[in-house]
Amino acid sequence: MISVDDAEETADGTQYIMTTDNETMQRTLTRQTADQAEAGEGEKVWISYLETEGEFGYPMVTDIAVDPSGNYWLVDVVQNMVLAVDGKTDETLLEIPVTGTLAVSQKMLFQRTDGEIAFASGDGSYVVYDTDTLEETGSLSTDCSTENGCALSSDGTYWYQISEDGISRMKEGNEIEEIIMDGNGGGMGSPLNTVNGMVPAGEGEFYVLYAQYESGTYSLEHYVYDKDVPSVPEHTLTVFGLTKNDTVQQAITQFQKANPDVQVEFTSLGKAADEVTTEDIRTLNTELLSGNGADVLLLDDFPQTLT
């Protein structure tokens, strides 16, 4: 009846685990220092906000972070709010309303190596706070839609984001989001994967956790910068299908992993098989005859009867 919502580890090796009692839906934060881990011990962290039951039950806090000052940062997805709570006095230091809709199934709160906190605003951008002054220091602009799966991490200089579009690099105050790895070349581009988390492992290195919700499995991938791999593939292969096909998209992802010098562009009509019309086929024929058709055509859902 207990499920794990989030896990964090601070620089001194102290681990924090937030769990939910699936019967009462109350969240509990547990702490274990390195010494306690050796002794097989741990302790509950008292946060009055988690203990207070309101009109809709206990707060639905899905994310936690512990800053270098020992303050707890919480994300309440029902109240659409980010809170900072003093780790010594239990005083609520900040209540920051979020304008967009927060996601329940993925992390929305991220911490830089120097302690700065970034949290998703719910509309694709991030707000950054200094954990020493508890003041907003800037924002990060991105086109990522959080409901499709995104994660953020930082090596102390840049913020890196991973989404189905790839891995991008951003800096506060700079409106440019630089794509350093296209999503078609990695697991993030697979329709079977949803991004669950991302951590830096050094300069140009990342570990990314993916969830495969349909099969109930998870996978961990390691990405390493290779100066010999071109940022823009030398060759392009275009693929067209009458309908969107996750199996084909997965095959394309695997193909590009094995062939990083080839960029595969997959497009479709975006229709179900019974929605394809004679006009759609006529347009496809016109493109083929004019020499503008795709290199590969997928016609496995070609309808028997057209209207």
Contacts in CASP RR format, 6 or more apart in sequence:
PFRMAT RR
TARGET T0000
AUTHOR 0000-0000-0000
METHOD contacts of the structure
MODEL  1
MISVDDAEETADGTQYIMTTDNETMQRTLTRQTADQAEAGEGEKVWISYL
ETEGEFGYPMVTDIAVDPSGNYWLVDVVQNMVLAVDGKTDETLLEIPVTG
TLAVSQKMLFQRTDGEIAFASGDGSYVVYDTDTLEETGSLSTDCSTENGC
ALSSDGTYWYQISEDGISRMKEGNEIEEIIMDGNGGGMGSPLNTVNGMVP
AGEGEFYVLYAQYESGTYSLEHYVYDKDVPSVPEHTLTVFGLTKNDTVQQ
AITQFQKANPDVQVEFTSLGKAADEVTTEDIRTLNTELLSGNGADVLLLD
DFPQTLT
1 21 0 8 1.000
1 22 0 8 1.000
1 23 0 8 1.000
2 19 0 8 1.000
2 20 0 8 1.000
2 21 0 8 1.000
2 22 0 8 1.000
3 19 0 8 1.000
3 20 0 8 1.000
3 22 0 8 1.000
4 17 0 8 1.000
4 18 0 8 1.000
4 19 0 8 1.000
5 18 0 8 1.000
5 19 0 8 1.000
5 20 0 8 1.000
5 27 0 8 1.000
5 61 0 8 1.000
5 62 0 8 1.000
5 63 0 8 1.000
6 17 0 8 1.000
6 18 0 8 1.000
6 62 0 8 1.000
6 63 0 8 1.000
6 64 0 8 1.000
6 107 0 8 1.000
7 15 0 8 1.000
7 16 0 8 1.000
7 17 0 8 1.000
7 18 0 8 1.000
8 15 0 8 1.000
8 16 0 8 1.000
8 64 0 8 1.000
8 65 0 8 1.000
8 66 0 8 1.000
9 15 0 8 1.000
9 16 0 8 1.000
10 16 0 8 1.000
10 66 0 8 1.000
10 68 0 8 1.000
11 68 0 8 1.000
12 33 0 8 1.000
12 34 0 8 1.000
13 33 0 8 1.000
13 34 0 8 1.000
14 31 0 8 1.000
14 32 0 8 1.000
14 33 0 8 1.000
14 34 0 8 1.000
14 66 0 8 1.000
15 31 0 8 1.000
15 32 0 8 1.000
15 37 0 8 1.000
16 29 0 8 1.000
16 30 0 8 1.000
16 31 0 8 1.000
16 45 0 8 1.000
16 64 0 8 1.000
16 66 0 8 1.000
17 29 0 8 1.000
17 30 0 8 1.000
17 32 0 8 1.000
18 27 0 8 1.000
18 28 0 8 1.000
18 29 0 8 1.000
18 30 0 8 1.000
18 61 0 8 1.000
18 64 0 8 1.000
19 27 0 8 1.000
19 28 0 8 1.000
19 30 0 8 1.000
20 26 0 8 1.000
20 27 0 8 1.000
20 28 0 8 1.000
21 28 0 8 1.000
24 58 0 8 1.000
25 57 0 8 1.000
25 58 0 8 1.000
25 60 0 8 1.000
26 50 0 8 1.000
26 51 0 8 1.000
26 53 0 8 1.000
26 58 0 8 1.000
27 50 0 8 1.000
27 58 0 8 1.000
27 59 0 8 1.000
27 60 0 8 1.000
27 61 0 8 1.000
28 44 0 8 1.000
28 50 0 8 1.000
29 44 0 8 1.000
29 45 0 8 1.000
29 47 0 8 1.000
29 50 0 8 1.000
29 64 0 8 1.000
29 72 0 8 1.000
30 42 0 8 1.000
30 43 0 8 1.000
30 44 0 8 1.000
30 45 0 8 1.000
31 42 0 8 1.000
31 43 0 8 1.000
31 44 0 8 1.000
31 45 0 8 1.000
32 40 0 8 1.000
32 41 0 8 1.000
32 42 0 8 1.000
32 43 0 8 1.000
33 42 0 8 1.000
36 42 0 8 1.000
36 43 0 8 1.000
45 72 0 8 1.000
46 90 0 8 1.000
47 72 0 8 1.000
47 74 0 8 1.000
47 85 0 8 1.000
47 90 0 8 1.000
48 90 0 8 1.000
49 59 0 8 1.000
49 61 0 8 1.000
49 74 0 8 1.000
49 83 0 8 1.000
49 85 0 8 1.000
49 92 0 8 1.000
50 58 0 8 1.000
50 59 0 8 1.000
50 61 0 8 1.000
50 74 0 8 1.000
51 58 0 8 1.000
52 58 0 8 1.000
52 59 0 8 1.000
56 78 0 8 1.000
59 74 0 8 1.000
59 76 0 8 1.000
59 78 0 8 1.000
59 79 0 8 1.000
60 76 0 8 1.000
60 77 0 8 1.000
60 78 0 8 1.000
60 104 0 8 1.000
61 74 0 8 1.000
61 75 0 8 1.000
61 76 0 8 1.000
61 77 0 8 1.000
62 75 0 8 1.000
62 77 0 8 1.000
62 102 0 8 1.000
62 104 0 8 1.000
62 107 0 8 1.000
62 108 0 8 1.000
63 73 0 8 1.000
63 74 0 8 1.000
63 75 0 8 1.000
63 107 0 8 1.000
63 108 0 8 1.000
63 109 0 8 1.000
64 72 0 8 1.000
64 73 0 8 1.000
64 74 0 8 1.000
64 75 0 8 1.000
64 109 0 8 1.000
65 72 0 8 1.000
65 73 0 8 1.000
65 109 0 8 1.000
65 110 0 8 1.000
65 111 0 8 1.000
65 117 0 8 1.000
66 72 0 8 1.000
66 73 0 8 1.000
67 73 0 8 1.000
67 84 0 8 1.000
67 111 0 8 1.000
67 115 0 8 1.000
67 117 0 8 1.000
67 131 0 8 1.000
68 115 0 8 1.000
68 131 0 8 1.000
68 132 0 8 1.000
69 131 0 8 1.000
69 132 0 8 1.000
70 87 0 8 1.000
70 88 0 8 1.000
71 84 0 8 1.000
71 85 0 8 1.000
71 86 0 8 1.000
71 87 0 8 1.000
71 93 0 8 1.000
71 131 0 8 1.000
72 84 0 8 1.000
72 85 0 8 1.000
72 87 0 8 1.000
73 82 0 8 1.000
73 83 0 8 1.000
73 84 0 8 1.000
73 85 0 8 1.000
73 109 0 8 1.000
73 111 0 8 1.000
73 117 0 8 1.000
73 119 0 8 1.000
74 82 0 8 1.000
74 83 0 8 1.000
74 84 0 8 1.000
74 85 0 8 1.000
75 81 0 8 1.000
75 82 0 8 1.000
75 83 0 8 1.000
75 102 0 8 1.000
75 108 0 8 1.000
75 109 0 8 1.000
75 119 0 8 1.000
76 82 0 8 1.000
76 83 0 8 1.000
77 102 0 8 1.000
77 103 0 8 1.000
77 104 0 8 1.000
77 108 0 8 1.000
80 97 0 8 1.000
80 98 0 8 1.000
80 99 0 8 1.000
80 100 0 8 1.000
80 101 0 8 1.000
80 102 0 8 1.000
81 95 0 8 1.000
81 96 0 8 1.000
81 97 0 8 1.000
81 98 0 8 1.000
82 94 0 8 1.000
82 95 0 8 1.000
82 96 0 8 1.000
82 98 0 8 1.000
82 109 0 8 1.000
82 119 0 8 1.000
83 92 0 8 1.000
83 94 0 8 1.000
83 95 0 8 1.000
83 96 0 8 1.000
84 92 0 8 1.000
84 93 0 8 1.000
84 94 0 8 1.000
84 96 0 8 1.000
84 129 0 8 1.000
84 131 0 8 1.000
84 134 0 8 1.000
85 91 0 8 1.000
85 92 0 8 1.000
85 93 0 8 1.000
86 92 0 8 1.000
86 93 0 8 1.000
93 134 0 8 1.000
94 129 0 8 1.000
94 134 0 8 1.000
96 119 0 8 1.000
96 127 0 8 1.000
96 129 0 8 1.000
98 119 0 8 1.000
98 120 0 8 1.000
98 121 0 8 1.000
98 122 0 8 1.000
99 121 0 8 1.000
99 122 0 8 1.000
99 123 0 8 1.000
100 121 0 8 1.000
100 122 0 8 1.000
100 123 0 8 1.000
101 122 0 8 1.000
102 108 0 8 1.000
102 120 0 8 1.000
102 122 0 8 1.000
102 146 0 8 1.000
103 120 0 8 1.000
103 122 0 8 1.000
103 146 0 8 1.000
103 147 0 8 1.000
103 149 0 8 1.000
105 194 0 8 1.000
106 146 0 8 1.000
106 149 0 8 1.000
106 150 0 8 1.000
106 151 0 8 1.000
106 194 0 8 1.000
106 195 0 8 1.000
106 196 0 8 1.000
106 197 0 8 1.000
107 151 0 8 1.000
107 196 0 8 1.000
107 197 0 8 1.000
108 119 0 8 1.000
108 120 0 8 1.000
108 122 0 8 1.000
108 146 0 8 1.000
109 117 0 8 1.000
109 118 0 8 1.000
109 119 0 8 1.000
109 120 0 8 1.000
110 117 0 8 1.000
110 118 0 8 1.000
110 119 0 8 1.000
110 126 0 8 1.000
110 151 0 8 1.000
110 152 0 8 1.000
110 153 0 8 1.000
110 154 0 8 1.000
111 117 0 8 1.000
111 118 0 8 1.000
112 118 0 8 1.000
112 154 0 8 1.000
112 156 0 8 1.000
112 159 0 8 1.000
113 154 0 8 1.000
113 155 0 8 1.000
113 156 0 8 1.000
113 200 0 8 1.000
114 156 0 8 1.000
115 131 0 8 1.000
116 128 0 8 1.000
116 129 0 8 1.000
116 130 0 8 1.000
116 131 0 8 1.000
116 137 0 8 1.000
116 154 0 8 1.000
117 128 0 8 1.000
117 129 0 8 1.000
117 131 0 8 1.000
118 126 0 8 1.000
118 127 0 8 1.000
118 128 0 8 1.000
118 129 0 8 1.000
118 140 0 8 1.000
118 152 0 8 1.000
118 154 0 8 1.000
118 159 0 8 1.000
119 126 0 8 1.000
119 127 0 8 1.000
119 129 0 8 1.000
120 126 0 8 1.000
120 146 0 8 1.000
120 150 0 8 1.000
120 152 0 8 1.000
121 127 0 8 1.000
121 139 0 8 1.000
122 146 0 8 1.000
124 142 0 8 1.000
124 143 0 8 1.000
124 144 0 8 1.000
124 145 0 8 1.000
124 146 0 8 1.000
124 150 0 8 1.000
125 139 0 8 1.000
125 140 0 8 1.000
125 141 0 8 1.000
125 142 0 8 1.000
126 139 0 8 1.000
126 140 0 8 1.000
126 142 0 8 1.000
126 152 0 8 1.000
126 159 0 8 1.000
127 136 0 8 1.000
127 138 0 8 1.000
127 139 0 8 1.000
128 136 0 8 1.000
128 137 0 8 1.000
128 138 0 8 1.000
128 139 0 8 1.000
128 140 0 8 1.000
128 172 0 8 1.000
129 135 0 8 1.000
129 136 0 8 1.000
129 137 0 8 1.000
130 136 0 8 1.000
130 137 0 8 1.000
137 172 0 8 1.000
138 172 0 8 1.000
138 173 0 8 1.000
139 172 0 8 1.000
139 173 0 8 1.000
140 152 0 8 1.000
140 159 0 8 1.000
140 161 0 8 1.000
140 170 0 8 1.000
140 171 0 8 1.000
140 172 0 8 1.000
140 173 0 8 1.000
141 170 0 8 1.000
141 175 0 8 1.000
141 177 0 8 1.000
142 150 0 8 1.000
142 161 0 8 1.000
142 168 0 8 1.000
142 170 0 8 1.000
142 177 0 8 1.000
143 165 0 8 1.000
143 177 0 8 1.000
144 150 0 8 1.000
144 161 0 8 1.000
144 163 0 8 1.000
144 165 0 8 1.000
145 163 0 8 1.000
148 163 0 8 1.000
148 164 0 8 1.000
148 194 0 8 1.000
149 163 0 8 1.000
149 164 0 8 1.000
149 194 0 8 1.000
149 195 0 8 1.000
150 161 0 8 1.000
150 162 0 8 1.000
150 163 0 8 1.000
150 195 0 8 1.000
151 161 0 8 1.000
151 162 0 8 1.000
151 163 0 8 1.000
151 195 0 8 1.000
151 196 0 8 1.000
151 197 0 8 1.000
151 198 0 8 1.000
151 208 0 8 1.000
152 159 0 8 1.000
152 160 0 8 1.000
152 161 0 8 1.000
152 198 0 8 1.000
153 159 0 8 1.000
153 160 0 8 1.000
153 198 0 8 1.000
153 199 0 8 1.000
153 200 0 8 1.000
153 206 0 8 1.000
154 160 0 8 1.000
154 200 0 8 1.000
155 200 0 8 1.000
155 202 0 8 1.000
155 203 0 8 1.000
155 204 0 8 1.000
157 171 0 8 1.000
158 169 0 8 1.000
158 170 0 8 1.000
158 171 0 8 1.000
159 169 0 8 1.000
159 170 0 8 1.000
159 171 0 8 1.000
159 172 0 8 1.000
160 167 0 8 1.000
160 168 0 8 1.000
160 169 0 8 1.000
160 170 0 8 1.000
160 180 0 8 1.000
160 198 0 8 1.000
160 200 0 8 1.000
160 206 0 8 1.000
161 167 0 8 1.000
161 168 0 8 1.000
161 170 0 8 1.000
161 177 0 8 1.000
161 198 0 8 1.000
162 168 0 8 1.000
162 188 0 8 1.000
162 195 0 8 1.000
162 197 0 8 1.000
162 198 0 8 1.000
162 206 0 8 1.000
162 208 0 8 1.000
163 188 0 8 1.000
163 195 0 8 1.000
164 183 0 8 1.000
164 188 0 8 1.000
164 189 0 8 1.000
164 195 0 8 1.000
165 179 0 8 1.000
165 182 0 8 1.000
165 183 0 8 1.000
165 188 0 8 1.000
166 179 0 8 1.000
166 181 0 8 1.000
166 182 0 8 1.000
166 183 0 8 1.000
166 185 0 8 1.000
166 186 0 8 1.000
166 188 0 8 1.000
166 189 0 8 1.000
167 179 0 8 1.000
167 180 0 8 1.000
167 181 0 8 1.000
167 183 0 8 1.000
167 188 0 8 1.000
167 206 0 8 1.000
167 223 0 8 1.000
168 177 0 8 1.000
168 178 0 8 1.000
168 179 0 8 1.000
168 180 0 8 1.000
169 177 0 8 1.000
169 178 0 8 1.000
169 180 0 8 1.000
170 176 0 8 1.000
170 177 0 8 1.000
170 178 0 8 1.000
180 231 0 8 1.000
181 223 0 8 1.000
182 263 0 8 1.000
183 189 0 8 1.000
184 252 0 8 1.000
184 253 0 8 1.000
184 256 0 8 1.000
184 263 0 8 1.000
184 264 0 8 1.000
185 253 0 8 1.000
185 256 0 8 1.000
185 257 0 8 1.000
185 260 0 8 1.000
186 221 0 8 1.000
186 253 0 8 1.000
186 256 0 8 1.000
186 257 0 8 1.000
187 193 0 8 1.000
187 208 0 8 1.000
187 210 0 8 1.000
187 221 0 8 1.000
187 253 0 8 1.000
187 257 0 8 1.000
188 195 0 8 1.000
188 208 0 8 1.000
188 210 0 8 1.000
189 249 0 8 1.000
189 253 0 8 1.000
190 249 0 8 1.000
190 250 0 8 1.000
190 253 0 8 1.000
191 246 0 8 1.000
191 249 0 8 1.000
191 250 0 8 1.000
192 212 0 8 1.000
192 214 0 8 1.000
192 215 0 8 1.000
192 246 0 8 1.000
192 250 0 8 1.000
193 210 0 8 1.000
193 211 0 8 1.000
193 212 0 8 1.000
193 219 0 8 1.000
194 210 0 8 1.000
194 211 0 8 1.000
194 212 0 8 1.000
194 213 0 8 1.000
195 208 0 8 1.000
195 209 0 8 1.000
195 210 0 8 1.000
196 209 0 8 1.000
196 210 0 8 1.000
196 211 0 8 1.000
196 218 0 8 1.000
197 208 0 8 1.000
197 209 0 8 1.000
198 206 0 8 1.000
198 207 0 8 1.000
198 208 0 8 1.000
198 209 0 8 1.000
199 206 0 8 1.000
199 207 0 8 1.000
200 206 0 8 1.000
201 207 0 8 1.000
201 222 0 8 1.000
203 225 0 8 1.000
204 223 0 8 1.000
204 224 0 8 1.000
204 225 0 8 1.000
205 222 0 8 1.000
205 223 0 8 1.000
205 224 0 8 1.000
205 225 0 8 1.000
206 222 0 8 1.000
206 223 0 8 1.000
207 220 0 8 1.000
207 221 0 8 1.000
207 222 0 8 1.000
207 223 0 8 1.000
208 220 0 8 1.000
208 221 0 8 1.000
208 223 0 8 1.000
209 218 0 8 1.000
209 219 0 8 1.000
209 220 0 8 1.000
210 218 0 8 1.000
210 219 0 8 1.000
210 220 0 8 1.000
210 221 0 8 1.000
211 217 0 8 1.000
211 218 0 8 1.000
212 218 0 8 1.000
212 219 0 8 1.000
229 260 0 8 1.000
230 260 0 8 1.000
230 261 0 8 1.000
232 263 0 8 1.000
233 260 0 8 1.000
233 261 0 8 1.000
233 262 0 8 1.000
233 263 0 8 1.000
234 261 0 8 1.000
234 262 0 8 1.000
235 261 0 8 1.000
235 262 0 8 1.000
235 263 0 8 1.000
236 262 0 8 1.000
236 263 0 8 1.000
236 264 0 8 1.000
236 265 0 8 1.000
237 262 0 8 1.000
237 263 0 8 1.000
237 264 0 8 1.000
237 265 0 8 1.000
237 295 0 8 1.000
237 296 0 8 1.000
238 264 0 8 1.000
238 265 0 8 1.000
238 267 0 8 1.000
238 293 0 8 1.000
238 294 0 8 1.000
238 295 0 8 1.000
238 296 0 8 1.000
239 248 0 8 1.000
239 252 0 8 1.000
239 264 0 8 1.000
239 265 0 8 1.000
239 266 0 8 1.000
239 267 0 8 1.000
239 294 0 8 1.000
239 295 0 8 1.000
239 296 0 8 1.000
239 298 0 8 1.000
240 266 0 8 1.000
240 267 0 8 1.000
240 268 0 8 1.000
240 284 0 8 1.000
240 293 0 8 1.000
240 294 0 8 1.000
240 296 0 8 1.000
240 297 0 8 1.000
240 298 0 8 1.000
241 248 0 8 1.000
241 266 0 8 1.000
241 267 0 8 1.000
241 268 0 8 1.000
241 269 0 8 1.000
241 294 0 8 1.000
241 297 0 8 1.000
241 298 0 8 1.000
241 299 0 8 1.000
242 268 0 8 1.000
242 269 0 8 1.000
242 271 0 8 1.000
242 273 0 8 1.000
242 276 0 8 1.000
242 280 0 8 1.000
242 298 0 8 1.000
242 299 0 8 1.000
242 301 0 8 1.000
242 302 0 8 1.000
243 268 0 8 1.000
243 269 0 8 1.000
243 270 0 8 1.000
243 271 0 8 1.000
243 272 0 8 1.000
243 273 0 8 1.000
243 276 0 8 1.000
243 301 0 8 1.000
244 268 0 8 1.000
244 270 0 8 1.000
245 268 0 8 1.000
245 298 0 8 1.000
248 266 0 8 1.000
248 298 0 8 1.000
249 266 0 8 1.000
252 264 0 8 1.000
252 266 0 8 1.000
255 262 0 8 1.000
255 264 0 8 1.000
256 262 0 8 1.000
256 263 0 8 1.000
256 264 0 8 1.000
267 294 0 8 1.000
269 276 0 8 1.000
269 280 0 8 1.000
271 280 0 8 1.000
273 301 0 8 1.000
273 303 0 8 1.000
274 303 0 8 1.000
276 301 0 8 1.000
276 302 0 8 1.000
276 303 0 8 1.000
276 306 0 8 1.000
277 306 0 8 1.000
277 307 0 8 1.000
278 306 0 8 1.000
278 307 0 8 1.000
281 306 0 8 1.000
284 293 0 8 1.000
284 297 0 8 1.000
287 293 0 8 1.000
END
